[in-house]
Amino acid sequence: MIREQACLSILVLTEDSAEGSCETVAALMKKMVLLVDPACRTHLIAFEPQGEHEQRAMRGNLWKSRSPFDRQKIILLGRAIAAKLIEDPIGFVAFHVDGDRRWAERASSENVAKFAEFVSTYVQPRVHDALRRQRDRDALAASDQDIARAAEAALARLLRLTPFRSIEAWLYQNTAEARRLCQAACGRHVAKIDGWAADRGALDELEDPKAELCLGSEHHLELARRAFPADEVFGANKSYAAAVVGLLDCADLCAALARTHA
């Protein structure tokens, strides 16, 4: 039996330092891309975990630090993202950062604003530089305008995934699995979980979702993988839906997903 090769690759970056965090984000994203393209075959997507340098810069939101002591780590993160974005065949980067606000207060999210600043300071210039070096090395007939358009397309492949307030607001949407895990642990939160199943938008408005249940981060991957109700969560039209729409807006991603079709 010949194993099919991946049609696209996505570097997964996450601020979550818990064990299995990259796998958790990848599992959530697999459900998202099926909403973008129901015919895509997710086993043909290679999800790459962050490396050591990226881990150092992502942990504890160091990527948005202004301390000179952190600058070199952030530079290396920006360089790794830029390198992935200009790969041939083209690569993608999924950047998970929590909104740290309730969905109703999303306009005041510092992380969203800092992400835009990080991209313009540490990623965009390196993408431009790499494309210019590529042009000069290969003697390509590409004008500065061509480089600018290529850089814009590359930066569109940097996909921000932002749960509000935190990633538990997405994971606890798997109310069937959360209910099962809670019953095995203490059983005290079953009524609350049932309430979320009836009103899925409520999870995005909690001050601290991870403090609501008896479940620790060791269950994150189970919640992301086991029958995650993506359609229902999308229907809540809050932060999960916004992330899916962000993927749908990436033309290169839609084209790459189409290449996975049977």
C-alpha atoms as an extended CHARMM CRD file, in Angstrom:
* protein
*
       262  EXT
         1         1  MET       CA              0.0000000000        0.0000000000        0.0000000000  PROA      1               0.0000000000
         2         2  ILE       CA              1.4390000000        3.3880000000       -1.0360000000  PROA      2               0.0000000000
         3         3  ARG       CA              1.1090000000        6.1270000000        1.5730000000  PROA      3               0.0000000000
         4         4  GLU       CA             -0.2170000000        9.3720000000        0.0970000000  PROA      4               0.0000000000
         5         5  GLN       CA              2.0050000000       12.4050000000        0.5150000000  PROA      5               0.0000000000
         6         6  ALA       CA              0.8110000000       15.5540000000        2.2500000000  PROA      6               0.0000000000
         7         7  CYS       CA             -0.5500000000       18.2420000000       -0.0630000000  PROA      7               0.0000000000
         8         8  LEU       CA              0.1490000000       21.1120000000        2.3130000000  PROA      8               0.0000000000
         9         9  SER       CA              1.9360000000       21.7640000000        5.5710000000  PROA      9               0.0000000000
        10        10  ILE       CA              1.0120000000       24.0360000000        8.4650000000  PROA      10              0.0000000000
        11        11  LEU       CA              3.4220000000       25.1110000000       11.1870000000  PROA      11              0.0000000000
        12        12  VAL       CA              1.4620000000       25.1880000000       14.4520000000  PROA      12              0.0000000000
        13        13  LEU       CA              2.4630000000       27.8490000000       16.9950000000  PROA      13              0.0000000000
        14        14  THR       CA              0.6880000000       28.1540000000       20.3370000000  PROA      14              0.0000000000
        15        15  GLU       CA              1.0700000000       30.2150000000       23.4670000000  PROA      15              0.0000000000
        16        16  ASP       CA             -0.1580000000       27.2090000000       25.4780000000  PROA      16              0.0000000000
        17        17  SER       CA              2.7630000000       25.4720000000       27.1790000000  PROA      17              0.0000000000
        18        18  ALA       CA              0.8020000000       22.3990000000       28.3310000000  PROA      18              0.0000000000
        19        19  GLU       CA              1.9230000000       19.0060000000       27.0560000000  PROA      19              0.0000000000
        20        20  GLY       CA              0.2780000000       18.1680000000       23.7350000000  PROA      20              0.0000000000
        21        21  SER       CA             -0.7450000000       21.7820000000       23.0820000000  PROA      21              0.0000000000
        22        22  CYS       CA              0.3660000000       21.7790000000       19.4330000000  PROA      22              0.0000000000
        23        23  GLU       CA             -1.5270000000       18.5440000000       18.8320000000  PROA      23              0.0000000000
        24        24  THR       CA             -4.6060000000       20.1030000000       20.4540000000  PROA      24              0.0000000000
        25        25  VAL       CA             -4.5000000000       23.1520000000       18.1820000000  PROA      25              0.0000000000
        26        26  ALA       CA             -3.9390000000       20.9050000000       15.1540000000  PROA      26              0.0000000000
        27        27  ALA       CA             -6.9570000000       18.7640000000       16.1030000000  PROA      27              0.0000000000
        28        28  LEU       CA             -9.1400000000       21.8550000000       16.4140000000  PROA      28              0.0000000000
        29        29  MET       CA             -7.8760000000       23.1400000000       13.0850000000  PROA      29              0.0000000000
        30        30  LYS       CA             -8.6940000000       19.8630000000       11.3350000000  PROA      30              0.0000000000
        31        31  LYS       CA            -12.3360000000       20.4150000000       12.2580000000  PROA      31              0.0000000000
        32        32  MET       CA            -12.1260000000       24.0150000000       11.0630000000  PROA      32              0.0000000000
        33        33  VAL       CA            -10.7680000000       23.1870000000        7.6170000000  PROA      33              0.0000000000
        34        34  LEU       CA            -13.5930000000       20.6950000000        7.1370000000  PROA      34              0.0000000000
        35        35  LEU       CA            -15.9780000000       23.6110000000        7.5690000000  PROA      35              0.0000000000
        36        36  VAL       CA            -13.9900000000       25.5810000000        5.0010000000  PROA      36              0.0000000000
        37        37  ASP       CA            -13.8830000000       22.6470000000        2.5610000000  PROA      37              0.0000000000
        38        38  PRO       CA            -15.9730000000       19.6100000000        3.5160000000  PROA      38              0.0000000000
        39        39  ALA       CA            -14.3440000000       17.5360000000        0.7470000000  PROA      39              0.0000000000
        40        40  CYS       CA            -10.7880000000       18.0460000000        1.9620000000  PROA      40              0.0000000000
        41        41  ARG       CA             -8.9010000000       15.0260000000        3.2810000000  PROA      41              0.0000000000
        42        42  THR       CA             -7.2430000000       16.1260000000        6.4910000000  PROA      42              0.0000000000
        43        43  HSD       CA             -4.8220000000       13.1910000000        6.5720000000  PROA      43              0.0000000000
        44        44  LEU       CA             -3.0840000000       14.9190000000        3.6470000000  PROA      44              0.0000000000
        45        45  ILE       CA             -2.3440000000       17.9750000000        5.7850000000  PROA      45              0.0000000000
        46        46  ALA       CA              0.9910000000       17.9210000000        7.6310000000  PROA      46              0.0000000000
        47        47  PHE       CA              0.7340000000       19.7710000000       10.9350000000  PROA      47              0.0000000000
        48        48  GLU       CA              4.2310000000       20.6560000000       12.1010000000  PROA      48              0.0000000000
        49        49  PRO       CA              4.7980000000       21.3010000000       15.8160000000  PROA      49              0.0000000000
        50        50  GLN       CA              6.7760000000       24.3540000000       16.8400000000  PROA      50              0.0000000000
        51        51  GLY       CA             10.4980000000       23.8790000000       17.3100000000  PROA      51              0.0000000000
        52        52  GLU       CA             12.6430000000       24.7830000000       20.2890000000  PROA      52              0.0000000000
        53        53  HSD       CA             13.2280000000       28.4090000000       19.2550000000  PROA      53              0.0000000000
        54        54  GLU       CA              9.5560000000       28.9770000000       18.5490000000  PROA      54              0.0000000000
        55        55  GLN       CA              8.5610000000       27.4010000000       21.8670000000  PROA      55              0.0000000000
        56        56  ARG       CA             10.8010000000       29.7850000000       23.7710000000  PROA      56              0.0000000000
        57        57  ALA       CA              9.3210000000       32.8150000000       22.0760000000  PROA      57              0.0000000000
        58        58  MET       CA              5.6870000000       31.6770000000       22.3060000000  PROA      58              0.0000000000
        59        59  ARG       CA              5.7160000000       30.5800000000       25.9410000000  PROA      59              0.0000000000
        60        60  GLY       CA              4.1490000000       33.0960000000       28.3240000000  PROA      60              0.0000000000
        61        61  ASN       CA              3.3340000000       35.4810000000       25.4710000000  PROA      61              0.0000000000
        62        62  LEU       CA              7.0220000000       36.3680000000       25.1910000000  PROA      62              0.0000000000
        63        63  TRP       CA              6.4130000000       37.0840000000       21.4760000000  PROA      63              0.0000000000
        64        64  LYS       CA              4.8700000000       40.4320000000       22.4400000000  PROA      64              0.0000000000
        65        65  SER       CA              7.5800000000       41.4240000000       24.9280000000  PROA      65              0.0000000000
        66        66  ARG       CA              9.3900000000       44.7350000000       24.4750000000  PROA      66              0.0000000000
        67        67  SER       CA             12.2830000000       43.7750000000       26.7200000000  PROA      67              0.0000000000
        68        68  PRO       CA             15.6750000000       43.8980000000       24.9770000000  PROA      68              0.0000000000
        69        69  PHE       CA             16.5010000000       40.6070000000       26.7120000000  PROA      69              0.0000000000
        70        70  ASP       CA             13.7350000000       38.8800000000       24.7190000000  PROA      70              0.0000000000
        71        71  ARG       CA             14.4120000000       40.5090000000       21.3670000000  PROA      71              0.0000000000
        72        72  GLN       CA             16.6600000000       37.7880000000       19.9550000000  PROA      72              0.0000000000
        73        73  LYS       CA             14.0970000000       35.0690000000       20.6970000000  PROA      73              0.0000000000
        74        74  ILE       CA             11.3790000000       37.1200000000       18.9890000000  PROA      74              0.0000000000
        75        75  ILE       CA             13.6070000000       37.7590000000       15.9820000000  PROA      75              0.0000000000
        76        76  LEU       CA             14.1500000000       33.9980000000       15.6070000000  PROA      76              0.0000000000
        77        77  LEU       CA             10.3840000000       33.4280000000       15.8340000000  PROA      77              0.0000000000
        78        78  GLY       CA              9.7130000000       36.0150000000       13.1300000000  PROA      78              0.0000000000
        79        79  ARG       CA             12.4080000000       34.4690000000       10.9570000000  PROA      79              0.0000000000
        80        80  ALA       CA             10.9380000000       30.9640000000       11.3430000000  PROA      80              0.0000000000
        81        81  ILE       CA              7.4560000000       32.2130000000       10.4250000000  PROA      81              0.0000000000
        82        82  ALA       CA              8.7620000000       34.0860000000        7.3710000000  PROA      82              0.0000000000
        83        83  ALA       CA             10.7010000000       31.0250000000        6.1880000000  PROA      83              0.0000000000
        84        84  LYS       CA              7.5710000000       28.8720000000        6.4140000000  PROA      84              0.0000000000
        85        85  LEU       CA              5.4170000000       31.4060000000        4.5690000000  PROA      85              0.0000000000
        86        86  ILE       CA              7.6900000000       31.5530000000        1.5220000000  PROA      86              0.0000000000
        87        87  GLU       CA              8.3300000000       27.8200000000        1.2180000000  PROA      87              0.0000000000
        88        88  ASP       CA              7.8850000000       26.1070000000       -2.1400000000  PROA      88              0.0000000000
        89        89  PRO       CA              5.3390000000       24.5640000000       -2.2240000000  PROA      89              0.0000000000
        90        90  ILE       CA              3.7920000000       27.2950000000       -0.1390000000  PROA      90              0.0000000000
        91        91  GLY       CA              3.5160000000       26.7770000000        3.5970000000  PROA      91              0.0000000000
        92        92  PHE       CA              1.1230000000       28.0660000000        6.2130000000  PROA      92              0.0000000000
        93        93  VAL       CA              1.4530000000       29.1010000000        9.8530000000  PROA      93              0.0000000000
        94        94  ALA       CA             -1.3160000000       28.7330000000       12.4410000000  PROA      94              0.0000000000
        95        95  PHE       CA             -0.6920000000       31.1390000000       15.3120000000  PROA      95              0.0000000000
        96        96  HSD       CA             -2.8120000000       30.4280000000       18.3970000000  PROA      96              0.0000000000
        97        97  VAL       CA             -3.0910000000       33.2480000000       20.8890000000  PROA      97              0.0000000000
        98        98  ASP       CA             -5.9640000000       33.7080000000       23.3440000000  PROA      98              0.0000000000
        99        99  GLY       CA             -7.9930000000       36.8980000000       23.2170000000  PROA      99              0.0000000000
       100       100  ASP       CA             -7.7760000000       37.2650000000       27.0270000000  PROA      100             0.0000000000
       101       101  ARG       CA            -11.1230000000       39.0540000000       26.9370000000  PROA      101             0.0000000000
       102       102  ARG       CA            -14.7300000000       38.0240000000       26.7620000000  PROA      102             0.0000000000
       103       103  TRP       CA            -16.0350000000       37.9860000000       23.1820000000  PROA      103             0.0000000000
       104       104  ALA       CA            -18.1970000000       41.0340000000       23.9420000000  PROA      104             0.0000000000
       105       105  GLU       CA            -14.9870000000       42.9260000000       24.7880000000  PROA      105             0.0000000000
       106       106  ARG       CA            -12.9660000000       41.6330000000       21.8230000000  PROA      106             0.0000000000
       107       107  ALA       CA            -12.3060000000       45.1220000000       20.4460000000  PROA      107             0.0000000000
       108       108  SER       CA            -10.0850000000       45.7960000000       23.4750000000  PROA      108             0.0000000000
       109       109  SER       CA             -7.9810000000       42.6330000000       23.1350000000  PROA      109             0.0000000000
       110       110  GLU       CA             -4.3400000000       43.5580000000       23.6660000000  PROA      110             0.0000000000
       111       111  ASN       CA             -3.1850000000       40.2830000000       22.1310000000  PROA      111             0.0000000000
       112       112  VAL       CA             -4.9480000000       40.9680000000       18.8400000000  PROA      112             0.0000000000
       113       113  ALA       CA             -3.3860000000       44.4400000000       18.6360000000  PROA      113             0.0000000000
       114       114  LYS       CA              0.0450000000       43.1450000000       19.6630000000  PROA      114             0.0000000000
       115       115  PHE       CA             -0.1480000000       40.3910000000       17.0610000000  PROA      115             0.0000000000
       116       116  ALA       CA             -0.5380000000       42.9500000000       14.2820000000  PROA      116             0.0000000000
       117       117  GLU       CA              2.4240000000       44.8690000000       15.7070000000  PROA      117             0.0000000000
       118       118  PHE       CA              4.5100000000       41.6810000000       15.9270000000  PROA      118             0.0000000000
       119       119  VAL       CA              3.7710000000       40.8030000000       12.3040000000  PROA      119             0.0000000000
       120       120  SER       CA              4.6460000000       44.2550000000       10.9820000000  PROA      120             0.0000000000
       121       121  THR       CA              7.8530000000       44.4390000000       13.0500000000  PROA      121             0.0000000000
       122       122  TYR       CA              9.2610000000       40.9120000000       12.9700000000  PROA      122             0.0000000000
       123       123  VAL       CA              7.6290000000       38.9870000000       10.1250000000  PROA      123             0.0000000000
       124       124  GLN       CA              6.7950000000       41.3440000000        7.2750000000  PROA      124             0.0000000000
       125       125  PRO       CA             10.3340000000       42.7920000000        6.8300000000  PROA      125             0.0000000000
       126       126  ARG       CA             11.8290000000       39.2920000000        6.8110000000  PROA      126             0.0000000000
       127       127  VAL       CA              9.3640000000       38.0940000000        4.2120000000  PROA      127             0.0000000000
       128       128  HSD       CA             10.2740000000       41.0550000000        1.9750000000  PROA      128             0.0000000000
       129       129  ASP       CA             14.0050000000       40.4890000000        2.5110000000  PROA      129             0.0000000000
       130       130  ALA       CA             13.7470000000       36.7650000000        1.7740000000  PROA      130             0.0000000000
       131       131  LEU       CA             11.7730000000       37.3500000000       -1.4220000000  PROA      131             0.0000000000
       132       132  ARG       CA             14.2810000000       39.9530000000       -2.6240000000  PROA      132             0.0000000000
       133       133  ARG       CA             17.1810000000       37.5850000000       -1.9270000000  PROA      133             0.0000000000
       134       134  GLN       CA             15.3250000000       34.8490000000       -3.7730000000  PROA      134             0.0000000000
       135       135  ARG       CA             14.8420000000       37.1650000000       -6.7610000000  PROA      135             0.0000000000
       136       136  ASP       CA             18.5090000000       38.1570000000       -6.8450000000  PROA      136             0.0000000000
       137       137  ARG       CA             19.7770000000       34.6060000000       -6.3540000000  PROA      137             0.0000000000
       138       138  ASP       CA             17.6480000000       33.1410000000       -9.1330000000  PROA      138             0.0000000000
       139       139  ALA       CA             17.9110000000       36.2200000000      -11.3900000000  PROA      139             0.0000000000
       140       140  LEU       CA             14.1340000000       36.5170000000      -11.5130000000  PROA      140             0.0000000000
       141       141  ALA       CA             12.4840000000       39.2970000000      -13.5040000000  PROA      141             0.0000000000
       142       142  ALA       CA             10.4590000000       40.5120000000      -10.5340000000  PROA      142             0.0000000000
       143       143  SER       CA              9.8560000000       44.2060000000       -9.8470000000  PROA      143             0.0000000000
       144       144  ASP       CA              9.5230000000       45.6970000000       -6.3840000000  PROA      144             0.0000000000
       145       145  GLN       CA              5.7660000000       45.7250000000       -6.9630000000  PROA      145             0.0000000000
       146       146  ASP       CA              5.8830000000       41.9980000000       -7.7140000000  PROA      146             0.0000000000
       147       147  ILE       CA              7.7890000000       41.4570000000       -4.4660000000  PROA      147             0.0000000000
       148       148  ALA       CA              5.2330000000       43.5170000000       -2.5420000000  PROA      148             0.0000000000
       149       149  ARG       CA              2.3530000000       41.4580000000       -3.9770000000  PROA      149             0.0000000000
       150       150  ALA       CA              4.1390000000       38.1890000000       -3.2160000000  PROA      150             0.0000000000
       151       151  ALA       CA              4.8280000000       39.3680000000        0.3490000000  PROA      151             0.0000000000
       152       152  GLU       CA              1.1740000000       40.3080000000        0.8450000000  PROA      152             0.0000000000
       153       153  ALA       CA              0.0900000000       36.8570000000       -0.3430000000  PROA      153             0.0000000000
       154       154  ALA       CA              2.6440000000       35.1820000000        1.9480000000  PROA      154             0.0000000000
       155       155  LEU       CA              1.4990000000       37.1540000000        5.0010000000  PROA      155             0.0000000000
       156       156  ALA       CA             -2.1020000000       36.1280000000        4.2750000000  PROA      156             0.0000000000
       157       157  ARG       CA             -0.9380000000       32.5570000000        4.9490000000  PROA      157             0.0000000000
       158       158  LEU       CA             -0.2130000000       33.4910000000        8.5830000000  PROA      158             0.0000000000
       159       159  LEU       CA             -3.4810000000       32.3440000000       10.1750000000  PROA      159             0.0000000000
       160       160  ARG       CA             -4.3730000000       33.7340000000       13.6000000000  PROA      160             0.0000000000
       161       161  LEU       CA             -6.5500000000       31.4640000000       15.7810000000  PROA      161             0.0000000000
       162       162  THR       CA             -7.9190000000       33.4500000000       18.7160000000  PROA      162             0.0000000000
       163       163  PRO       CA            -10.3870000000       31.9610000000       21.1920000000  PROA      163             0.0000000000
       164       164  PHE       CA            -12.1350000000       34.3820000000       23.5620000000  PROA      164             0.0000000000
       165       165  ARG       CA            -11.3690000000       34.3990000000       26.3650000000  PROA      165             0.0000000000
       166       166  SER       CA             -9.1630000000       31.3050000000       26.2320000000  PROA      166             0.0000000000
       167       167  ILE       CA             -8.8100000000       28.0360000000       24.3540000000  PROA      167             0.0000000000
       168       168  GLU       CA            -11.0210000000       26.3000000000       26.9340000000  PROA      168             0.0000000000
       169       169  ALA       CA            -13.9380000000       28.3140000000       25.5060000000  PROA      169             0.0000000000
       170       170  TRP       CA            -13.4890000000       26.2020000000       22.3720000000  PROA      170             0.0000000000
       171       171  LEU       CA            -12.5550000000       22.9110000000       23.9960000000  PROA      171             0.0000000000
       172       172  TYR       CA            -15.4560000000       22.9270000000       26.4630000000  PROA      172             0.0000000000
       173       173  GLN       CA            -17.7910000000       23.2180000000       23.4860000000  PROA      173             0.0000000000
       174       174  ASN       CA            -17.3020000000       19.4700000000       23.2560000000  PROA      174             0.0000000000
       175       175  THR       CA            -20.0070000000       19.1730000000       25.8660000000  PROA      175             0.0000000000
       176       176  ALA       CA            -20.5840000000       15.4320000000       25.3830000000  PROA      176             0.0000000000
       177       177  GLU       CA            -16.9400000000       14.6330000000       26.1130000000  PROA      177             0.0000000000
       178       178  ALA       CA            -16.7070000000       17.2490000000       28.8770000000  PROA      178             0.0000000000
       179       179  ARG       CA            -19.7970000000       15.7500000000       30.5130000000  PROA      179             0.0000000000
       180       180  ARG       CA            -18.2780000000       12.2610000000       30.3830000000  PROA      180             0.0000000000
       181       181  LEU       CA            -14.9830000000       13.4490000000       31.8510000000  PROA      181             0.0000000000
       182       182  CYS       CA            -16.7190000000       15.4420000000       34.5810000000  PROA      182             0.0000000000
       183       183  GLN       CA            -18.8850000000       12.5100000000       35.5930000000  PROA      183             0.0000000000
       184       184  ALA       CA            -15.7430000000       10.3830000000       35.9060000000  PROA      184             0.0000000000
       185       185  ALA       CA            -14.0170000000       13.0540000000       37.9930000000  PROA      185             0.0000000000
       186       186  CYS       CA            -16.6150000000       14.6480000000       40.2930000000  PROA      186             0.0000000000
       187       187  GLY       CA            -19.9860000000       15.0260000000       38.5700000000  PROA      187             0.0000000000
       188       188  ARG       CA            -20.5630000000       18.4680000000       40.0680000000  PROA      188             0.0000000000
       189       189  HSD       CA            -20.5180000000       20.4020000000       36.8150000000  PROA      189             0.0000000000
       190       190  VAL       CA            -22.8500000000       18.3660000000       34.6330000000  PROA      190             0.0000000000
       191       191  ALA       CA            -25.7170000000       20.8710000000       34.8050000000  PROA      191             0.0000000000
       192       192  LYS       CA            -23.3740000000       23.6920000000       33.8070000000  PROA      192             0.0000000000
       193       193  ILE       CA            -22.0860000000       21.6970000000       30.8310000000  PROA      193             0.0000000000
       194       194  ASP       CA            -25.6400000000       20.9280000000       29.7500000000  PROA      194             0.0000000000
       195       195  GLY       CA            -26.3310000000       24.6600000000       29.8780000000  PROA      195             0.0000000000
       196       196  TRP       CA            -23.4560000000       25.3190000000       27.4800000000  PROA      196             0.0000000000
       197       197  ALA       CA            -24.8010000000       22.6760000000       25.1090000000  PROA      197             0.0000000000
       198       198  ALA       CA            -28.0860000000       24.5910000000       25.0280000000  PROA      198             0.0000000000
       199       199  ASP       CA            -26.3970000000       28.0110000000       24.6630000000  PROA      199             0.0000000000
       200       200  ARG       CA            -23.0460000000       27.5780000000       22.9450000000  PROA      200             0.0000000000
       201       201  GLY       CA            -22.3750000000       31.2960000000       22.7550000000  PROA      201             0.0000000000
       202       202  ALA       CA            -22.1830000000       31.4910000000       26.5600000000  PROA      202             0.0000000000
       203       203  LEU       CA            -18.6800000000       30.0000000000       26.7060000000  PROA      203             0.0000000000
       204       204  ASP       CA            -17.1390000000       32.9600000000       24.8490000000  PROA      204             0.0000000000
       205       205  GLU       CA            -18.5180000000       35.3320000000       27.4750000000  PROA      205             0.0000000000
       206       206  LEU       CA            -17.0120000000       33.6850000000       30.5740000000  PROA      206             0.0000000000
       207       207  GLU       CA            -14.3680000000       35.5700000000       32.5440000000  PROA      207             0.0000000000
       208       208  ASP       CA            -12.2480000000       32.4370000000       33.0240000000  PROA      208             0.0000000000
       209       209  PRO       CA            -13.5190000000       29.3100000000       31.2280000000  PROA      209             0.0000000000
       210       210  LYS       CA            -10.7790000000       27.0000000000       32.5260000000  PROA      210             0.0000000000
       211       211  ALA       CA            -11.8260000000       27.7560000000       36.1140000000  PROA      211             0.0000000000
       212       212  GLU       CA            -15.3780000000       26.5930000000       35.4520000000  PROA      212             0.0000000000
       213       213  LEU       CA            -14.7570000000       22.8190000000       35.3680000000  PROA      213             0.0000000000
       214       214  CYS       CA            -12.8260000000       20.0970000000       37.1400000000  PROA      214             0.0000000000
       215       215  LEU       CA            -10.9260000000       19.2990000000       33.9300000000  PROA      215             0.0000000000
       216       216  GLY       CA             -7.2440000000       20.1140000000       33.6680000000  PROA      216             0.0000000000
       217       217  SER       CA             -5.1330000000       20.6710000000       30.5920000000  PROA      217             0.0000000000
       218       218  GLU       CA             -4.3890000000       16.9380000000       30.4180000000  PROA      218             0.0000000000
       219       219  HSD       CA             -7.8350000000       16.4970000000       28.8150000000  PROA      219             0.0000000000
       220       220  HSD       CA             -7.3950000000       19.1670000000       26.1290000000  PROA      220             0.0000000000
       221       221  LEU       CA             -6.4390000000       16.7690000000       23.3570000000  PROA      221             0.0000000000
       222       222  GLU       CA             -9.3570000000       14.4340000000       24.1010000000  PROA      222             0.0000000000
       223       223  LEU       CA            -11.7780000000       17.3550000000       23.9700000000  PROA      223             0.0000000000
       224       224  ALA       CA            -10.3490000000       18.5320000000       20.6440000000  PROA      224             0.0000000000
       225       225  ARG       CA            -10.2880000000       15.1120000000       18.9920000000  PROA      225             0.0000000000
       226       226  ARG       CA            -13.3200000000       13.1490000000       20.1290000000  PROA      226             0.0000000000
       227       227  ALA       CA            -16.3980000000       14.0460000000       18.0890000000  PROA      227             0.0000000000
       228       228  PHE       CA            -15.8910000000       17.8020000000       18.4170000000  PROA      228             0.0000000000
       229       229  PRO       CA            -19.2100000000       19.4480000000       17.3780000000  PROA      229             0.0000000000
       230       230  ALA       CA            -17.7390000000       21.9030000000       14.8890000000  PROA      230             0.0000000000
       231       231  ASP       CA            -21.0090000000       22.7190000000       13.0980000000  PROA      231             0.0000000000
       232       232  GLU       CA            -22.7890000000       23.6470000000       16.3170000000  PROA      232             0.0000000000
       233       233  VAL       CA            -19.8570000000       25.7340000000       17.5790000000  PROA      233             0.0000000000
       234       234  PHE       CA            -19.6420000000       27.5670000000       14.2670000000  PROA      234             0.0000000000
       235       235  GLY       CA            -23.3510000000       28.2580000000       14.5420000000  PROA      235             0.0000000000
       236       236  ALA       CA            -22.7760000000       30.1870000000       17.7930000000  PROA      236             0.0000000000
       237       237  ASN       CA            -21.1830000000       32.8620000000       15.5690000000  PROA      237             0.0000000000
       238       238  LYS       CA            -18.5230000000       33.9220000000       18.0320000000  PROA      238             0.0000000000
       239       239  SER       CA            -14.7450000000       33.4380000000       18.2320000000  PROA      239             0.0000000000
       240       240  TYR       CA            -14.6560000000       29.9420000000       16.6920000000  PROA      240             0.0000000000
       241       241  ALA       CA            -16.7460000000       31.1160000000       13.7310000000  PROA      241             0.0000000000
       242       242  ALA       CA            -14.4970000000       34.1730000000       13.3500000000  PROA      242             0.0000000000
       243       243  ALA       CA            -11.4400000000       31.9090000000       13.1500000000  PROA      243             0.0000000000
       244       244  VAL       CA            -13.0920000000       29.7090000000       10.5070000000  PROA      244             0.0000000000
       245       245  VAL       CA            -14.0330000000       32.7730000000        8.4350000000  PROA      245             0.0000000000
       246       246  GLY       CA            -10.4020000000       33.8920000000        8.7040000000  PROA      246             0.0000000000
       247       247  LEU       CA             -9.3200000000       30.5800000000        7.1580000000  PROA      247             0.0000000000
       248       248  LEU       CA            -11.9710000000       30.8980000000        4.4590000000  PROA      248             0.0000000000
       249       249  ASP       CA            -10.6080000000       34.3420000000        3.5600000000  PROA      249             0.0000000000
       250       250  CYS       CA             -7.1890000000       32.8300000000        2.7500000000  PROA      250             0.0000000000
       251       251  ALA       CA             -7.3610000000       32.0360000000       -0.9730000000  PROA      251             0.0000000000
       252       252  ASP       CA             -4.1110000000       30.0500000000       -0.9220000000  PROA      252             0.0000000000
       253       253  LEU       CA             -5.4190000000       27.8430000000        1.8830000000  PROA      253             0.0000000000
       254       254  CYS       CA             -8.6700000000       27.1570000000        0.0270000000  PROA      254             0.0000000000
       255       255  ALA       CA             -6.6870000000       26.2040000000       -3.0810000000  PROA      255             0.0000000000
       256       256  ALA       CA             -4.3670000000       23.9470000000       -1.0740000000  PROA      256             0.0000000000
       257       257  LEU       CA             -7.3170000000       22.2130000000        0.6010000000  PROA      257             0.0000000000
       258       258  ALA       CA             -8.8440000000       21.5910000000       -2.8290000000  PROA      258             0.0000000000
       259       259  ARG       CA             -5.6730000000       19.7430000000       -3.8140000000  PROA      259             0.0000000000
       260       260  THR       CA             -6.4110000000       17.1400000000       -1.1320000000  PROA      260             0.0000000000
       261       261  HSD       CA             -9.6330000000       16.0310000000       -2.8370000000  PROA      261             0.0000000000
       262       262  ALA       CA             -9.8120000000       12.4360000000       -3.9440000000  PROA      262             0.0000000000
